[in-house]
Amino acid sequence: MKRDNSLSAVIQSLREVIADARPGDRLPSVRELLQEHRVSPKTVERAFAQLASEGLIEPRPGQGTFVRPPAADRAKEADFSWQSAALGSARGDDGVMQALTTLPPAGSLVLSMGYLPPELQPTDLLASALRQVATRSELWDRLPVEGLESLRGWFAREVGRGAVFTPNDVIIYPGGQAAIASTFRALVPPGRPVLVETPTYTGAISAARAAGLELVPVPMDEHGARPGLLADAFRRTGARVFYSQPTFSNPSGAVMPPTRRAAILAAVAEARAFVIEDDWARDFNLANAAPEPLAVTDRDGHVIYIRSLAKSAAPALRVAAVMARGAALARLKAMRGCDDFFVSGPLQAAALSAVTAPAWKRHLQKARAALVERRDTLVSALKSELGDRIAFRVPQGGMHLWIRLPDHISDTGLAAEMARQGVVVGPGRAWFPADPDGSFLRLTFAGTTATLVEGAKRLGGAIRKES
Ligand SMILES: Cc1ncc(COP(=O)(O)O)c(C=O)c1O
């Protein structure tokens, strides 16, 4: 008791000294305080520790203890300008990922977003799955880098008929973005080329740039990447990896028909290369228009196959899988361990519990039905607002419309104007690895009818004004 009183007395007296002092003044020494208060050195030490933790004083070894300036002055004094010189130019940071990951302002009409909106997310199912697994102590322990075997088995079976993958060929990742970024780093050395469709997923473009890779665009038509140009690009650049979305490509919605798939696989095999198949929208096949994955017909390990549950369920279900065979699998596993060891056990187990529950199929059916209805709502709202001022194909899956604007309208200018009007749209150039071949907008049709109709109305007004 006595000790506590003496500690408070020392702290109080130091507070008074600090209050009268100026920043940088030296405080009484330990010896002076011992004499003044007749306390133990430990008590003085504890008093100093307390005031240092409050940011009031600063010990300088060998010199004594000094009064610190108030926080506001410290912030004013801080000079971070040296950091830009120390860091040099930023790799991969073109502001695009920041735009993609910034949450929309509250109350805005969101017409560009890659996930199901809250009312279509299976929140109850996910919550009860998490509750079910939360007390399983083995899930809180260390897990293998590649993830839970039961979840890996589920992903392997999802590839479908004639599935080439066993659970041992599957690695679990914290989402599709992490899967793409880690796969690039594992398979392509910095400075080397990676082929990508143009246009393609912004996050893949940024991940390739961040990994120091050279992006080589492969042009598409309405049936996906063009095999002849892919073969040329392999020959010209010596690239060994091609990132592709053969099914409901984000942003264009293109689907490769079976003959195109065979031609693409032949070009990849001829180049002794890999294709990373990002099958992000397999669960949003809205009109039975999705051929089986490239992975199903791959015999010799050319296809690296990616599926994510964040798209199918909710953005925070950060669980995805990469499937591969041969040396590529070992490289991926090694990189996965470097990244962050393994995905949280309870989240993996909850994901498995959710996707194997009967309610999962009902959730997907409900989401697909809503997406069909919402797509048609946006399509007819845009047609009645804008007629043939804009051009687009109606996608048979996924959740995006890819809109061609009149050439004289700038995509970024229009997106900025829409933001001023409270509508979030995606300016098309972010989806081009190089040389946009026109002015485009990406619109997502997953939002509510009210959002889509009002968003289309404001967009229609802005485009008409510029026509
Ligand atoms: C084509 C594509 N692949 C992958 C991702 C990554 O999604 P997630 O990391 O949430 O699984 C996205 C997200 O927008 C996407 O559009």
The ligand as a Gaussian input file, in Angstrom:
#p B3LYP/6-31G(d) Opt

LIG

0 1
 C      -12.092000     -12.222000     -62.252000
 C      -11.799000     -12.106000     -60.788000
 N      -10.914000     -12.940000     -60.227000
 C      -10.627000     -12.877000     -58.919000
 C      -11.204000     -11.937000     -58.103000
 C      -10.812000     -11.913000     -56.667000
 O      -11.866000     -12.044000     -55.804000
 P      -11.700000     -12.594000     -54.313000
 O      -10.276000     -12.265000     -53.892000
 O      -12.684000     -11.852000     -53.502000
 O      -11.916000     -14.061000     -54.366000
 C      -12.117000     -11.025000     -58.651000
 C      -12.740000      -9.983000     -57.811000
 O      -13.293000      -9.018000     -58.258000
 C      -12.440000     -11.130000     -60.022000
 O      -13.322000     -10.300000     -60.589000

